[in-house]
Amino acid sequence: MSLTNVKGQQKKILQFSGLISSVGGGIPVPFVTVTNLSYNNQAHPANNEGFFSFVAHEGDTIRFTSVGFEPLEFIIPNSSTDKYTA
């Protein structure tokens, strides 16, 4: 395998940010645990206003969990920029 092939398989790094809110009410959900399942299960807590931001890769699977809510998984899609907001 050449070095060129290895570089071609690397996933693009981007800043993944968002605001977590309840369905229907649109009320921010504080302190949600945001876990990157594709990268050593790194956890990134949302703040008291439901905002989160961290570096991830295109195609990473992200899980959102909070007491009283069902877990939700999300796959970061390809992006034409180095930022993705959800």
Summary of the structure (lengths in Angstrom):
residues: 86
radius of gyration: 14.6
end to end distance: 36.7
largest distance: 52.5
contacts: 217
relative contact order: 0.28
helix: 7%
strand: 47%
